[in-house]
Amino acid sequence: MANPRTSLARPEMSYSQFIADVDGGKIEEVTFQGLKIVGRFTTGRTFGTLAPHSQLLPALTDRLLRQAKVTVTARPVEDDQSYIISWLASLDRSRRLLRRTLVVHGAPAVGARTPARRLRQVRAAAGPASRQLREST
């Protein structure tokens, strides 16, 4: 398939029907992406289904290649954890940027724990101009 559709919200056909169509010679191409199976019938119509278990895939692949003469391709599984890790990393970068911004603009640092420490941090961030102002009043 030139551009197989691999996003599959829910199966369009049952796995049992898919196997019946394979045995009936109705399937031309199949693409595996983890348990997702998308493909094209000999009529040109596309389909999608899910394999019920990953242990079925080796036998299914053999069946498709040897018995049914179906073109088989595979795509890498989209790793959901990689999205979570990148999202967490972006949150950490945002947190560090926010912390730097607060310190630069004189706001207490996020890690400040006591009011006296916060006051010292604000005064330190304000610089000598605020000391002169405090001393003159």
LOTIPA-740143 format. One record per residue: x, y, z of N, C-alpha, C in turn; residue number from 1. Coordinates in steps of 0.02 Angstrom, whole numbers, plus 50000, padded with zeros to 5 digits. Each point is the difference from the previous one (the first is absolute). Layout:
REM residues N
[[X,Y,Z],[X,Y,Z],[X,Y,Z],NUM],
...
REM end
This chain:
REM residues 137
[[50043,49941,50000],[49957,50059,50000],[50045,50061,50000],1],
[[49986,50047,49958],[50041,50059,49994],[49998,50041,50064],2],
[[49942,50011,50027],[49993,50039,50062],[49949,49966,50044],3],
[[50018,49945,50033],[49951,49963,50039],[49977,50040,50060],4],
[[49938,49994,50014],[49971,50034,50058],[50013,49956,50060],5],
[[50038,50025,50049],[50017,49959,50057],[49966,50024,50064],6],
[[49964,50055,49998],[49964,50020,50060],[49934,49962,50000],7],
[[49987,49967,50055],[49942,49957,50003],[49967,50010,50067],8],
[[49949,50041,50003],[49965,50015,50063],[49965,49937,50025],9],
[[49965,49966,49957],[49967,49937,50018],[50001,49956,49939],10],
[[49998,49934,50009],[50003,49956,49942],[49941,50011,49953],11],
[[50014,50002,49935],[49948,50007,49950],[49969,49932,49984],12],
[[50040,49948,50010],[49976,49933,49988],[50028,49954,50054],13],
[[49967,49945,50011],[50024,49954,50052],[50062,49962,49974],14],
[[50039,49977,50047],[50059,49960,49982],[49978,49936,49964],15],
[[49946,49971,50023],[49974,49938,49969],[49981,50012,49927],16],
[[49969,50057,49986],[49983,50016,49931],[50063,50012,49958],17],
[[50050,50032,50031],[50064,50011,49966],[50031,49933,49979],18],
[[50001,49951,50046],[50029,49935,49985],[49960,49965,49945],19],
[[49934,50006,50003],[49958,49970,49947],[50015,50032,49933],20],
[[50011,50066,49999],[50016,50034,49937],[50070,49980,49975],21],
[[50048,49990,50046],[50066,49976,49981],[49994,49931,49967],22],
[[49963,49955,50033],[49991,49933,49973],[49961,50000,49934],23],
[[49957,50050,49991],[49962,50006,49938],[50037,50035,49944],24],
[[50062,50022,50013],[50040,50032,49948],[49978,50072,49985],25],
[[49965,50031,50047],[49974,50068,49989],[50048,50055,50021],26],
[[50054,49983,50035],[50047,50050,50027],[50060,50005,49954],27],
[[50020,50062,49982],[50057,50011,49956],[50062,50022,50039],28],
[[49991,50048,50047],[50056,50027,50039],[49981,50008,50073],29],
[[50050,49992,50044],[49989,50008,50071],[50059,50037,50030],30],
[[49986,50045,50046],[50052,50034,50039],[49986,49989,50074],31],
[[50052,49976,50035],[49996,49990,50072],[50032,50059,50036],32],
[[49967,50023,50053],[50029,50050,50044],[49981,49979,50071],33],
[[50044,49960,50031],[49981,49970,50063],[49944,49951,49988],34],
[[49945,50008,50037],[49942,49957,49990],[49952,50028,49947],35],
[[50013,50060,49977],[49958,50029,49947],[50015,49967,49934],36],
[[49948,49985,49963],[50007,49971,49934],[49957,50042,49953],37],
[[50032,50030,49951],[49964,50038,49949],[50020,49971,49932],38],
[[49957,50006,49953],[50017,49972,49935],[49951,50019,49945],39],
[[50009,49964,49944],[49958,50015,49941],[49976,49934,49971],40],
[[49936,50000,49984],[49970,49943,49966],[50023,50000,49927],41],
[[49989,49945,49966],[50016,49996,49928],[49956,50048,49960],42],
[[49943,50021,50029],[49956,50049,49966],[50025,50072,50008],43],
[[50051,50010,50043],[50026,50068,50011],[49974,50032,50063],44],
[[49948,49973,50029],[49971,50027,50062],[50048,49986,50058],45],
[[50005,50046,50048],[50045,49990,50057],[49961,49975,50060],46],
[[50036,49972,50048],[49969,49973,50060],[50048,50009,50058],47],
[[49975,49988,50060],[50041,50000,50060],[49971,49953,50052],48],
[[50044,49969,50037],[49979,49956,50054],[50056,49997,50051],49],
[[49988,49964,50054],[50050,49991,50052],[50010,49926,50011],50],
[[50064,49980,50007],[50015,49930,50017],[49984,49991,50074],51],
[[49967,49946,50018],[49981,49990,50070],[50060,49989,50047],52],
[[50056,49976,49973],[50058,49987,50042],[50063,50002,49958],53],
[[50055,50025,50028],[50062,50006,49961],[50030,49933,49982],54],
[[49985,49947,50037],[50027,49934,49983],[49971,49972,49936],55],
[[49944,50027,49977],[49971,49978,49937],[50036,50028,49939],56],
[[50037,50055,50008],[50029,50035,49943],[50050,49958,49960],57],
[[50046,49963,50032],[50047,49960,49958],[49964,49949,49955],58],
[[49951,49965,50028],[49964,49951,49960],[49958,50035,49946],59],
[[49972,50057,50017],[49960,50037,49951],[50045,50025,49943],60],
[[50058,50026,50017],[50046,50024,49949],[50020,49943,49953],61],
[[50015,49942,50028],[50017,49942,49959],[49941,49981,49955],62],
[[49941,50001,50028],[49939,49983,49961],[49990,50049,49943],63],
[[50010,50065,50013],[49991,50051,49949],[50051,49994,49944],64],
[[50063,49988,50018],[50054,49998,49951],[50000,49935,49959],65],
[[49991,49944,50033],[50008,49935,49966],[49935,49976,49967],66],
[[49947,50002,50036],[49938,49971,49974],[49960,50049,49957],67],
[[49993,50062,50024],[49956,50047,49966],[50037,50046,49952],68],
[[50067,50000,50001],[50040,50042,49956],[49982,50075,50007],69],
[[49992,50022,50062],[49983,50069,50015],[50064,50040,50012],70],
[[50003,50062,49975],[50056,50043,50014],[49995,50024,50072],71],
[[50053,49988,50039],[49999,50017,50071],[50054,50052,50014],72],
[[49981,50054,50035],[50048,50050,50024],[49988,50011,50074],73],
[[50048,50032,50032],[49993,50015,50071],[50024,50071,50013],74],
[[49971,50030,50049],[50020,50067,50022],[50015,49997,50074],75],
[[50044,50044,50024],[50015,50000,50072],[49939,50018,50041],76],
[[49997,49971,50058],[49945,50016,50046],[50013,50069,50029],77],
[[49948,50041,50001],[50006,50066,50031],[50002,49989,50075],78],
[[50056,50019,50030],[50010,49988,50071],[49968,50056,50040],79],
[[49944,49984,50035],[49966,50050,50040],[50044,50028,50055],80],
[[50046,49960,50025],[50043,50024,50054],[50046,50055,49976],81],
[[50020,49998,49936],[50044,50053,49975],[49965,50068,50001],82],
[[49934,50000,49988],[49963,50062,50004],[49997,50026,50071],83],
[[49990,49955,50047],[49997,50019,50071],[50067,50027,50022],84],
[[50054,49967,49982],[50066,50022,50020],[50016,50069,49970],85],
[[49984,50011,49937],[50013,50065,49970],[49956,50054,50031],86],
[[49938,49982,50018],[49956,50048,50033],[50027,50019,50069],87],
[[50024,49950,50038],[50028,50014,50065],[50064,50043,49994],88],
[[50040,49986,49950],[50061,50040,49990],[49982,50072,49983],89],
[[49948,50010,49960],[49981,50069,49984],[49972,50035,50061],90],
[[49965,49964,50044],[49976,50030,50062],[50058,50021,50044],91],
[[50052,49958,50003],[50059,50017,50041],[50035,50061,49971],92],
[[50006,50004,49934],[50031,50060,49969],[49958,50062,50016],93],
[[49934,49994,49996],[49957,50057,50015],[50007,50021,50073],94],
[[50004,49951,50045],[50008,50016,50071],[50065,50037,50012],95],
[[50055,49976,49969],[50064,50034,50009],[49999,50070,49971],96],
[[49969,50009,49942],[49996,50066,49970],[49959,50047,50044],97],
[[49944,49976,50026],[49959,50040,50045],[50039,50021,50062],98],
[[50037,49954,50027],[50040,50015,50060],[50051,50054,49986],99],
[[50036,49994,49943],[50049,50052,49981],[49966,50067,49990],100],
[[49942,50000,49968],[49964,50062,49986],[49979,50034,50065],101],
[[49975,49961,50047],[49979,50029,50064],[50058,50030,50038],102],
[[50057,49966,50000],[50058,50026,50036],[50026,50063,49967],103],
[[50003,50002,49934],[50025,50058,49964],[49956,50061,50012],104],
[[49934,49990,50004],[49955,50056,50008],[49985,50017,50073],105],
[[50037,49970,50045],[49994,50020,50070],[49948,49962,50039],106],
[[49966,49953,49971],[49951,49961,50038],[50037,49947,50039],107],
[[49972,49979,50055],[50033,49947,50039],[50008,49937,49959],108],
[[50054,49965,50011],[50012,49938,49965],[49949,49947,50021],109],
[[49988,49954,49956],[49951,49948,50014],[50020,49958,50060],110],
[[50066,49992,50010],[50024,49958,50055],[50004,50035,50067],111],
[[49982,50063,50003],[50004,50037,50063],[49951,49970,50050],112],
[[50023,49991,50063],[49959,49964,50048],[49975,50045,50057],113],
[[50037,50049,50019],[49979,50042,50056],[49990,50071,49977],114],
[[49958,50038,50035],[49990,50070,49980],[50065,50041,50003],115],
[[50042,49987,50049],[50063,50038,50005],[50045,49984,49940],116],
[[50002,49937,49980],[50041,49981,49942],[49972,50032,49937],117],
[[49934,50001,49993],[49969,50033,49942],[50018,50073,49997],118],
[[49997,50033,50058],[50016,50072,50003],[50073,50011,49979],119],
[[50046,49958,50025],[50070,50007,49980],[50008,49990,49925],120],
[[49965,49953,49972],[50005,49987,49929],[49973,50059,49959],121],
[[49945,50029,50022],[49972,50057,49964],[50048,50059,50004],122],
[[50027,50012,50059],[50047,50056,50009],[50063,49989,49958],123],
[[50025,49938,49998],[50060,49985,49961],[49985,50010,49926],124],
[[49941,49982,49978],[49982,50007,49929],[49991,50073,49982],125],
[[49977,50041,50047],[49988,50070,49986],[50065,50039,49992],126],
[[50052,49978,50034],[50065,50031,49991],[50011,50061,50044],127],
[[50054,50038,49985],[50020,50056,50043],[49949,50057,50002],128],
[[49962,50010,49948],[49952,50056,49999],[49948,49992,50056],129],
[[49978,49939,50013],[49951,49991,50053],[50032,50010,50069],130],
[[50064,49982,50007],[50034,50011,50064],[50006,50075,50015],131],
[[50017,50038,49949],[50006,50073,50009],[49932,50029,50019],132],
[[49948,49977,49968],[49933,50025,50014],[49980,49982,50071],133],
[[50015,49939,50022],[49984,49979,50067],[50038,50040,50052],134],
[[50063,50013,49987],[50042,50037,50048],[49981,50073,50004],135],
[[49974,50028,49947],[49982,50071,50001],[49934,50013,50034],136],
[[49959,49949,50010],[49936,50012,50032],[50000,49986,50073],137],
REM end
